[in-house]
Amino acid sequence: MNPFVHRTLVVQLQAGGTGRCPVLAHLSYDADDPFAVTVVFGHDGHVLARWRLDREMLGDGLVRKVGVGDVRLRPVDTGMSRELRMEFLGDARPDGGRHHAVVLAWAPAVAAFLRETHRVVAPGQEEVPVDELLADILSGAE
């Protein structure tokens, strides 16, 4: 089985009080990092942002409000469709505020991506090679 899952979605970016703008979201999952999903947002061939999200949190965000830090997720029912609202808080701005963006994705597409990742590594079956990690850390300390 392929240890990688990748899916590209068209999502809606809402930043700085503007209307919605379509951008691409490249979601990727690697079984070697079983707890994380990487999302790269792009537009016109340019990377706008790259975020590493907790896979479980992403799934939880499809059904309930989650997150209190830089990433906050929650489901939104527009009446015509179900969306996942992803709110990202970035680096500080010169005025003392923080960069802020909201991305809205079609929830069934995100759920389908997560189902694919669950076929690669089932929830609760994630393993981290702690012994190898510690050996690498300790070998670098000498």
C-alpha positions, -999 to +999 in steps of 0.1 A: +000+000+000+012+035-008+023+052+024+014+086+010-020+103+004-024+135-016-054+155-027-058+189-042-089+209-034-102+242-045-110+261-013-122+297-005-098+321+011-111+350+032-085+374+045-084+409+057-121+416+054-122+407+017-147+385+000-140+349-009-111+341-033-106+306-047-072+291-040-057+256-041-052+235-010-027+206-014-033+181+014-007+155+020-002+127+044+029+105+050+027+073+070+062+081+084+046+111+102+013+095+111-002+123+133+002+151+108-014+164+076+004+191+056-016+217+038+000+239+012-022+268+000-013+282-034-026+306-060-012+313-095+018+290-089+028+308-057+028+292-022+007+314+001+011+294+033+021+260+045+006+245+077+011+212+095-021+201+111-029+174+136-048+147+117-072+139+146-079+176+151-087+180+114-113+152+117-127+166+149-131+200+132-156+184+107-180+178+136-173+203+163-153+234+171-117+227+180-085+246+186-075+275+208-041+285+194-030+294+159-053+270+142-090+268+149-115+246+130-152+242+130-180+229+108-203+253+090-236+244+075-245+269+048-279+253+041-267+242+006-234+226+017-213+216+046-180+234+049-149+232+072-139+266+084-102+268+091-089+299+108-052+305+109-033+331+130+001+339+116+031+361+125+028+395+141+022+425+120+040+459+124+008+473+139+009+448+168-019+426+154-014+392+138-019+380+102-052+362+100-069+341+073-100+320+071-102+292+046-134+274+038-133+239+024-160+215+012-163+192+042-171+160+023-139+164+003-118+168+035-136+138+050-128+117+019-091+126+022-091+116+059-107+083+051-079+076+026-053+084+054-071+061+077-067+032+052-029+039+053-027+042+091-058+035+111-066+059+140-050+045+171-024+026+151+000+055+147+035+046+158+065+068+164+099+052+165+108+067+198+140+046+203+153+057+169+144+093+176+162+092+210+192+076+195+194+103+168+191+130+194+217+115+217+242+108+189+240+145+179+248+156+215+283+142+215 
